[in-house]
Amino acid sequence: QLEETTMELARKIAGKAPIPNRMVKGMMYRGLTQTLDDHLAEAAQVEVLTLTSKDHKESLASFREKRAPVYKGE
């Protein structure tokens, strides 16, 4: 049951936009050694990058059009 649940979670994560996935993964690792101020500054930069990506625009369009998003990692 653990493997099944783990694979289900992995599929959900893999289906999300790749840019934020990559950035969040890196932030999680760096967060182990960063100060809170450094981590918050990085989070602000990541937010700007993700909100200006084509994938973010695709997220908004797919929501408006009531369809599944198609992410390209752009």
N, C-alpha and C positions, 0 to 999 in steps of 0.2 A: 504494500500500500504506500510506503514511503516513496519508492521509486516512481510509482504512478503519479502521485501528488507532485513530486519534484519535476517530472517531465511536463506535467500540465502547466505548472508555474513557468517553467523555462519557455514553453511555447507561447504563453501569454506575453512574456517579456520580449521575446524575439519578434513578435508581431507588432511591437510598438515602434515609434520613430527611432532610427538608429543613432542619430546625432545625440539626442539627450541620453540615450542608453549608454553610449560610450563615455560621455562627459560625467554622468552620475557615477559610473563605475570607477572612473579615475578619481573623482572627488571623494568617494568612500575610502579608497586606499590612502590618499593624501591626507584625509581628515584625521587619520590615526596619529599623524605627527605634526599637523598644522596647529597654529594657535586659532582660537575662535575668530579673532579679527581677520586673519588671513583666509580662513575658510569662508567667512561671510563675504569677503571681497571677491573671492573666486566664484562664489555662488552668484553674485551680481553679474559678473562677466559672462558666466555660462547662460544666465537668463537672457541677457541681451543677444548672445549668439543664437540661442534656440528660437527666440521670438522673431528674429529676422531671417530665419531659414525658409527655404521653399517648402520644406516638410511641414513647417508650422502653418503656412498658407494652405497647404493641402489638408491639414487637420481641420481648419476652419471651413474650407469649402466642402469637405466630405460631411461635416456635421450639418451644415446648412442644407445640403442636398440629400441628407439621410442615406448615406452610402458608406461602405467601408473605405478607409483611406488607403491610398497607394503611396507608400513612402519610397523615396529614391536616395535618401542619404545626402540630400542637397540642402 
